[in-house]
């Protein structure tokens, strides 16, 4: 019965919750919220209540799933790679590489989506081993 509930959860709930997630602007708080949402459902499916404590990692192993924050991150990278392979005259590629003219208004953040993704990519390249780093540069 539990396996059926997990299958239903993964096939019905997950696609609805993560629809369009490759374009979301995610913060650490957002990642935590979607992971908490996922863990709550897993705890209800497995009927894990207060006296019996299980880590979230154990719940994910039982359900043979991965954290939704990780799924969103993978989808974002997949989408960015897709856009970079597009023709440079397409609207998506233009939006990805476009730089606005002028200056920002007072109080606006200096970071942009592009600078955040570039920073994430450099930290991702630093954490990879030499063989993985070389394979991602060839793409």
Rosetta blueprint (number, residue, H / E / L):
1 X L
2 X H
3 X H
4 X H
5 X H
6 X H
7 X H
8 X H
9 X H
10 X H
11 X H
12 X H
13 X H
14 X H
15 X H
16 X H
17 X H
18 X L
19 X L
20 X L
21 X H
22 X H
23 X H
24 X L
25 X L
26 X L
27 X L
28 X H
29 X H
30 X H
31 X H
32 X H
33 X H
34 X H
35 X H
36 X H
37 X H
38 X H
39 X H
40 X H
41 X H
42 X H
43 X H
44 X H
45 X H
46 X H
47 X L
48 X L
49 X L
50 X L
51 X L
52 X L
53 X L
54 X L
55 X L
56 X H
57 X H
58 X H
59 X H
60 X H
61 X H
62 X H
63 X H
64 X L
65 X L
66 X L
67 X L
68 X H
69 X H
70 X H
71 X H
72 X H
73 X H
74 X H
75 X H
76 X H
77 X H
78 X H
79 X H
80 X H
81 X H
82 X H
83 X H
84 X H
85 X H
86 X L
87 X L
88 X L
89 X L
90 X L
91 X H
92 X H
93 X H
94 X H
95 X H
96 X H
97 X H
98 X L
99 X L
100 X L
101 X L
102 X L
103 X L
104 X L
105 X L
106 X L
107 X L
108 X L
109 X L
110 X L
111 X L
112 X L
113 X H
114 X H
115 X H
116 X H
117 X H
118 X H
119 X H
120 X H
121 X H
122 X H
123 X H
124 X H
125 X H
126 X H
127 X H
128 X L
129 X L
130 X H
131 X H
132 X H
133 X H
134 X H
135 X H
136 X H
137 X H
138 X L
139 X L
